[in-house]
Each structure stands twice: as structure tokens, then as C-alpha cells.
Amino acid sequence: MTNGMVVAPQPEPVEAGIEVLRSGGNAVDAAVATALVQTVVDPFMCGIAGFGSMHLYLPSVGKHLCLDFHARAPGAVTDTMWADLLEREAEDGFGFILKGRVNEIGYQAIATPETLAALDTALSMFGTRSLAELLEPAIAYARDGYMIRPHMVRFWTQEEPAGRVQHIEYLRGSPATAKTYLKPDGSMKAMGETITNPDMAETLSRIAQGGTAEFYKGAIADQITADMAANGGLISAADLAACGPEETAPLWTEYRGLRVSSCPPPGGGIMVLQMLNILENFDLAAMGHNSPEYIRTVAEAMKISTVDKDINVGDPRFVDVPVAKLLDKAYAKDCAERIKAGEVTHVPRVGHDKEESKDTTHLCTIDGAGNCVSLTHSLGMPSGVTTDGLGFIYNGCMGVFDPRPGQVGSLAPGKARFTSMAPSIVFDGDTPRFVVGAPGGTYIAMGVLQAILNHVDFGMDAQQAVAAPRFSATSDIIEIVNRIPRAVEATLNDQGYRTRRYPINYHFAGVHAIRIQDGNLDGGADPGRDGMALSA
């Protein structure tokens, strides 16, 4: 094993993480340092007031677990509070459009801020460095500035169809947000310009001095709750004090003689494992990568898993999720037989719209001792809200809760909503072979699935596995990138499938991975993002 590797969608965090490894830190130290810098330099994708899932395989201490830190609905919510505001469900089933967009932007969109507590917990349990030390690079970037990258500009200017809040509105979500990310005349800053955030630098410095208690129970918490109370927010002091991650056991399956682990519900790992179980019944390699039959087969597995998720998967504290059934090999074989018989699965939706904003980030780290971390963290959709003087943007996780009472994803105090996050590890016996994860809303599970298939069934290394053309089917439409040949699309259309071609070449999650082979590491950073892989 080399001295380790870090891969992430932004160069600055990768550099921070790799310096931690080079100075003797472990994979957890590197993951926390990387994630903290991500919260500064990609503030609409993630933040200390976000949420996520961390998958840790730590042979140096004999531990393999997930730290899930899902944002939870504030204690003030009721299951009927938005019932009369429903306009439609997002086409891919990840979010709902309400009148006034109260669940998408502004103070009522904010669920509990979990990321900072989770990073600190991981560090205290398994790290070797202090939070104050690992905050130093993040503080420096907030104070001294960082350049606006291509993916940031693309996100800011992305058009949202059919009533979704336009992304520019996230930058205008509150005066404090606009002050940092827009020019004085309200126009957007250009690629290559520098963003500084002295308020965030000061907040992170206060956390470095006072610990996370300053954020959740101290003076920062007082500022947060005062701002919420003054602007109709739902977060209370009790909500903040209750924040913290939950230690869970990974879910497992076997695929082609390999062992695959991923995060449990309300995360999306169950979807990745279920789809692998279904697809194990096919000779995918013989079909040919991204052939019409391959895309049809994988897309049908995606749709079956999506329907099962919509009906069954939610927060296990509130919903009895039938994990054993969904991961049952016999059930998977029955699903495969339906696909072989030509059955086309229908994905029901309430109304019609395009997908939810994919506002998430990911990182993978491995150290010289073989400790592995796959961490996905996010704002869900950014609420656009920054408390004046604090500098960070709050999550907008309330946007995915179902406003209809009695549903798997309905509102309830303390409840987490489903997320497609699926930080995963493929093992050859007891040895990790492929560490993978992605940002990308409901596309996450689909992107992670295809990266695993690319590696296992088609022998691709990490960079090839994350760069190969992808597709997704979370509705009745098969969505494809522009690098899928038109002849392939025409064959699918002739078979009766609706397709949607995107003009961009890299889409459907931003997959990042590290492959371990014969003690050597190679990393893959999705070319559709701005990141890279570095070895220690």
C-alpha cells in the first residue's frame, strides 16, 4: 500500500487532505480536513450546516461502520403544514414543488444542521488530529479567498424548468448571502474571480477555539436561533442541541463473487445493492458496454429499485423499511425475470417536472494502513439563507419531504428524508478493492452503480470507471449524456423507450473513486466536476 490517496470534486480540498496524510495523519483526519475545506470553497454544494453519510473501513482499529448524519425536520413541523401547497412531484421523485416555494428557499426550507457535529465525532472517535488544527486550511481559504471554478458557474447559471427556483435565487436568498457571492449591483461574479468570506473565517475560528459546542449550544447557536425566530424559521435551540450523527452497520450484498457494502436507509445504499442483485442475473459484459440491450437492462433495474424506494424506503425511526425483502436474492431474480421477459416498469409520479438540484459533494480517502473513508455531504438544495455575520449557508433539506400526510416521506418532527447518498466499498474477500461515492441527488445511486459495473464487469480502473458515459432512469424516461451514440438511442426508441439526451458529456452524478490493486492505488475524479486525485 502507498502512503494514501485523496480524491474529491475540488482541487483545494484534495490538497488540504493530502497534506494531512503526508504529515502523518490518517484517512479520517484527511477526510475531515478535505470536507471542511469543501464547505468553504463549494458553499452551495455543502456546508457545516449540511448533512451526509460517512462510510468508514478502519482495519487499523478493527472497525467498519457508517456515521449517518441526516438532516432532520425541526420539532415545530406538522404533517399537514404544507398539504394544501402541493403543485407537483419532481419527475425523478426527489422533492416536491409547493406554492410559494417555501420548501425550496428561505428559512422554512432549513432542516437541522448536522455536518459539523458529524465531522467532529468522526475525528474524536478515530482521528489523530484536533478539530482546531484541521480547520486551519478552511479558515485560510475563507479569509484569503478562492477562485470561482467552472462547475460553480455552471451551477449558478443552470436553468430550472417548470417552476423550480432558479439557481441565481440561491445567491439572493438573504442579504448576507448576496453580499458574499454577488457583485454590489446584484450581478454574478465571473469564473476566475476570487471570493472571500471573512464572516465564515471568523465563525470557523470561533469553532476552533470553542469547539462544536459553540455552534450547537453556545453563542453561535444563540445567533442562529435568534435569526430563525426573527424570520419565520423552524429551527429551535432544542433542535440544535439534539444534532449529532448515528452509528450504523453497513448493508451488504455479494456481486460476482465480491462483497459490496453501502450505507443503510434513509440513505441510498440499499438501492445500489438491490440493483446489483438484479443485474447479477445477466451477462452484462457479453451485452457490451452501453449497448442498447445493456442500457435497457440496467435502466429497468434502476426503475424497479426506484419504485421500491418510493413505496418502502424512509427513515427507519419512523418507517418499517423491508430491508431483507429488498435485498433478497430470490426477489432480485424474480425482478430479473421480468426484465428478461420484456416487462417495462412504470414509475408513478404526482404531476410532471424535472429533477431536483444536485447540490452535494463527495470525497474518498485511503491512508497507508489501509483505512478507507467514503464521505458524501450536502446541503440538499441550498436554502440560500446566511445568518448575518456567520458566513455559512444553511441546508434546504425540507424540500424533499412529502407534503402529503401518510406517506413514507411525510413530515414529522425529528424525521430524516430519503437521500440517494451511497458511499460504498467493494471488497475482494476482506480486502477493499474499490471505494466509491458521488454527489448528484437521485442520480447518486445510479452513478455509483454504473461505476461499480464499469470496474467489476468491464475491468475499468478508477478513472475509466467514473469517466465512462452514463445514463439514468428514475422515471419512465431514460436520460442519457451526449456521448451515448445516437444509434443506440434510436434502437431504444424503436423498442418504445422515451429518451432525453443532455447536451453535456458528463452527467448523472459526479462519481469519485479509488481502486486498490496489488497494494497500489489509482484514483478517479469525475471529469464533469473540477476535482482531482492526489497520492501521498
N, C-alpha and C positions, 0 to 999 in steps of 0.2 A: 504494500500500500504506500502511495506517496504521502506527502505531508498534508494533503487535503485539497478541497476544491470548493468554490462558491459560484453559484450561477443565479442570476436574477435579471429582471427586465430593465434595470437601470445601472449604468456604469459606476456611479458614485457609491451606492451601497455595496456593490461587489468589491470595490477597492477597500472599503472600510472593513468588510468581513474578512477579506484575505489577509489584511494587516493583522487582524486579531489572531488568525491561525499562525501566521509567520512569527508572531511574538510569543507563541506557546499556548494560546487559548484553545479551547476545544470547540466542537461543532456547535454546541449550544451557545457558547459565547459569541461565535461568529454569526450565528443566526440572529441573535438578539441585536448585535451591532448593525447587521445588514438591515433588519426590519426597522430599527429606529431611524436610520438614515432614509429609508424609503418613505417614512411618514413625513419627512421634511421635503424631499425632492420630488415626490409624486403625491402631492397632498389631496388630489381628487380621486386617487385610486385607493388610498389607505390613510390611516392616521392613528394617533394614540387614543382617539375616541371612536375606534372602529371595532371590528370583531374578526374571528377567524378560527382556524384549526391548525394545530401543530402536531405532526406525526414524528415521534422520536424513537429511533432504534439505537440503543446505547449499550453495546456489548461490554464496554469498559466498566459499567456498574451493574450489568445484568438486568437492564430494564428495556421494555418495549411497550410503549403506551401512546395514547393520544391525549393532548391537552386541548380540549374544546372550549373556545371562548365565544360562544354565540351571543349576539346582542338580544336582549330580552325586552318584551313590551313593558313599559312603565306600569307601576301599580295603579295609576289613575285610569287605565283604559277599561272599556266595557266592550262586550262582544257586539253590541248594536250601535256603537257610536258613529260608524260610517256606513251603516247598512243602506241608508237612503241616498248615498252619494255615488253608488256604483254606476259607472258607464259601460265598462267592458273589461275583460281579462286580456292580458298580454298574449300575443299569439303563441309564444313559446311556453306559456303557463307560469311565468315567473314575474308576478306582480299584477297589480290591478290599477286601472285608471279611474280616478274619482273626480267628481265635480270640484273645481277649485284647486285640484292637485295637492290637497292638504297632506296627503301621504307621501308626496314626492319631494317637496321642497318647503323649507321653513321649519319652525320649531316643533310642530306636531309630528314631523317625519322622523324625529330623533328617538332611537331606542337606546338602551343602556350602553355606555362606552366601556368596552371590555379589554381592548388590546393592551394597554399599558399594564394592567394587572396581570395579564397572562404572560407577557414577556418577563416581568419581574419574577413571577412564580417559577417559570422555567429556569431562570437564572439562579434563583435561590435553591432550587432542587438539584440542579445538575451542572450549573456553570462553575467557572473558577474565577471570574472577574466580577467586579462590583457594577451595579447599575450606573453609578456616577461615572465610572471610567468609560463604559460603553456608550454613554450619552455624549461624550465629548465630540466625536465626529459629527453627530447630528446637530449639536449646538453650533459647531463651526459653520456648517452649511447654512443653517438658518440665519446666523449673524452675518456671514461674509457673502453669501449668495451662491446660486447655482444657475446654470444655463437652462433656458427653455428648450426642450428636446422635441423632435418631430412628432412622437406619439402624443405628447401633451397638446400640441397644436391641433393634431387630428381630433383629439377628444373634445377640445374646446369648440371646434368648428363643426362637429358632427351634427347632421340634421336628424332629428327625431320625428318620424311621421305620425300622423293621425292622433294628434293631441298630446303626445308626450311633451314634457317640459324640455325646451331646447337647452342644450348644454351651456350656452352662454349665461343662462339664468342661474346656474350654479355659482358662477363667478359674481353674480349680482345678488346672491341670496341674502346677504346682510351687508351693511356699510363696512364692517371690519373685513369681510371677505373681499369686497370690491377694492378696498384700499390697498390690499396686498397684491392682487392678481390683475387688476385693470389699470390703465393709464388714468390720469386725472380727468380726462374728457370722457371716460367710460369705454374707450375702445380697448381692444385686446393688445397685449404685448406680442412682439414678434419672436419667431424662432431665433435662438441665439442671444436674446436679451437676458439680462440677469434679474432674478427675483431674490430679494432679501426679505426676511421675516423676523425683525427684531423682537416682536412680541412673542413669537414661538421660541426664539432663542432664550428669552427671559423665562418663559414657562418651563422649558426643559431644564434650565439652570436651577429653578426653584425645586423641581422634582429631584435633580441630582443632589441637592442639599438636604431636602426634607423627606426624600423617599416617596413612594407611591401614595402613602397616607396623605401627603399634601394635596394630591389630586382627588382622592376619593372621600376624605374626611376632614381635610384641613382648609386652609384659606382659598385654595383654588376651587375646592368643592363649594365653598360659600359663594364665590363669584359665579360659578356655573348655575347653582340653584336660584340665585337672585336674578340672573338673566332669563332663566326659564320662566320664573314666576312673572316677570315683567312683560313677557312676550307670548304668553299662552302655551308655553312648552309643558310637556307631561312629566319630565324627569324631576324627581324629588331627591332630597338628601338621603332618604331611605333607599331609593333606587341605587344611588351612587355607592353607598356603604355596602350594599349587597353584591357588588360586582366581584367577579373572580372566576377563574377557569374551573373546569370539571375534568378530572382524570378519568378516562375511559379506556376500555380494552379495544384494540383494533378488530375490525371484522376480517375474516379470512376466506379465501377460496383457493382452489388449485386450477391451474390452466396450463395445459400441455406439459404436465409434469413439474411445473414450477409452482411456488406458493406466492400468493399475492395478498397483501394486507392494505387496508384503507380505513378511513375514519367512519364511525357509526353515525346513525341519524341523530340530530336532524341534518347531518352532513350528507354529501352526495356519494360517499364511497360505496354505499350499498348498490347504487346504480351501476357503477363501474364493474363491480364484482358480478352482479346479475347478468350484465351484458356479456362478460367474459364467459360465464357459464353457458349462456345460449350459444355463443359463437364457437365454443369448443366442439360443437356437434357438426361443424363444417370444415372442409379442407380449404381454408381461405387462401393459402399460398398457391394452390392449384388454380384458383379462380383468376389470380393475377391482381396485383395491387391497383386499386381504384378502377378496376374493370366495371362494366355495368352490373354484372352479377354480384361482385364484391360490394359495391355501393348499395345495391338493393338489399342484400342480406344484412349488412351491418346497419343500414337505415331502419329496417324492420325491427331489429333488436333494440335500437335506440327508441323507437316508438313504443314498443311493448314495455320497456322499462319506464318510459315517461308516463304512460297511462297508469302503471302500477304505483309509481311515485305519487302521482296526483291523487290517487284514491287512498293510499295507505301510509305514506311517509310524512311524519311530522315530528314534533318534539316529544321524545319518549316520556317526559314528565307528564304529558297531557294526553298522549295518543298511544294506544297499544299497537306498535308497529310490528307486523308479522315478519320479522327478520328471517326466521327459519324457513318459512314458506318461500319468501322472495329469493333466498339463496339456495334453495333445494335443487339438487342436480336433476331430479326427475321432473320437476316443474320446468326447469330450463330446457330439458329435452322435449317436453310437450310443446313449448314455445317454438323451438327449432323446427319441429314437425309442421307446425302451422306455416312457418316461413317457407319450408321446402314444398308445401302444398300450394304455394302461391297466394296464401291469405294476406290481405293488406290490412294492417291495423289502422283504425281511425282514432285520432287524438281529439277528444271533445274540447271545445273552448267556449267561453262566455263572450260573445262578440268577436271582433277582429281587431288586431293591431300588430305592430312589430315588437321586437324583443326589448327587454329591459336593458338599461345601460349596463355595460360590463365594467364596473368600476372596482377593480380588485387587483392585487398583485401577488407574486409568489416568489419564493426563494428555496434553494436546496443547498445544504452544506454537508460536507464529509470531512472528518479530520483523519490524522494519521493512525489513530487507534481503531478506525472503522466505525466510529459513531456517526449516525446519519440523522439529519433533520430535514423534513419536507414541511414547509410552512406557507399556508395561504392566509392572507389577511386583507381586509377590505373595509370600505365604507358602505358597501351595498350599492346604494346610489347616494352620492353626497347630498346632504341636506342643504348645502350652500350656506349654512349658518356658522359664523365665528363669533364667539363672545369677545366683545371689545377688550383688547389688552391681553388676550390669551393666545391668539395666533393660530390655533388649530381648527380644522373644520370637523363638525360632528357628522356621524353616520346618518344615513337616511333609511334605515332598515325597516321602518314601519311600512314602506311601500310594497312589501311583498306579502304582508298579512292579508288574509281573505276577509273582506268586509262583511261577508255573509255568515251569520251565526250557524253553528252546527257543522262546519266543515273541518277537515283535518288541519287547515292552516288558519282557522278563525282566531280573532283577537281574544286574548286572555291575559291578565296581569302576570308578569313573570315568564311568559311563554316565548320561546325562540321560534323563528320561522325556518322553513326548509332552506338550505343553501346547497348548491351543487358542488361546493368545495370538496375536493377529493385528493388530498395529499396522500400519495400511495408509494409503496415499496414492493418490488418484485424480488423474491428470494429464490436462489437455487439451493435447495435444502435449507440450511440455517444461515446461508451466506447471502447478504444483499447483493443484488445484481443490477438493479435499475431503480433509481429514486426519481420520482416524477410528480409534478403538480402543475397547476395553471390558474391564472385569473380568467374570467370570462362569463360570469352569470351562469345561465343554464347550459351554456356551451362547455363549461369546465369538464363535466363528466365525459362529454363526447370527445373533447380534445385529449384528455388523459387516456381514455380507451384507445383512441387511434395511435397514440404514441406507444402504448404497450403492444398493440398489434404489430406496429411497424418494427418494433425491436424483436419481439418473440417470433412472429410468423414470417417476417421478411428479413431478419438478420441485420437491421439497421443499427448503426451506432447512435449515440445520443443526439448529435446534431442532425443527422439524417432523419431520425425518428420525429423530431419536433418541427422539421422544416418541410416534410412531405406535404403535398396538397391535402387539405381536409374538407370534410363536409359535415352536415349536421341534420338531424331530423327530430325535432322536438314538437312538431306539429304534423299536419298532413303534407307539408311541403318539404322536399329535400333541398336544403340550401347548400350551394357549392361555391368554392372560390374560383377565380378566373383561370387558374391553372388546371382545372379539370377539363379535359378536352371536350369540345362541343359535340364530337361524335358520340362520346359516352353519354352526354346529356340527352342527345337525340334518341338514343336507344332507351333510356329511362322514360322519356316522354312517350315513345311508342308503346311502352309497357303500361302506360296510363298514369305515370307519376307526374305530379306537378313539381317543377323545379324553380329555384330562384338563384340566378347567377349574380354574384357580387363583383364589382369592378376591381376589388383589391385582391392581391395574390395570397395574403396570409390573413386568416380569419378563423373564427370559431375557436376561441380561447387563445391564450398566449402561453403555450406549453414550454416548460423548462425542465431539464432532466440531467442526471449524472449517471453514466454507466460505469460499473466496476467490472473489469475483466482481467483475470490473471494478475490481480494486485495493482492494475493500472486504472487510472480514471480518465474519462473523457466527458466533457460537458456539452450540453446543447441549450442555446438561448434562442427563443423563437425569433426569427427574422422580422416578424411583424411588430415587434417591440424594439426598444432601444438598448437592450441589455447585452450581457456577455458572460462568458465563463472564464474564471481565472483559477490556476492551480497555485498552491502554496509552495 
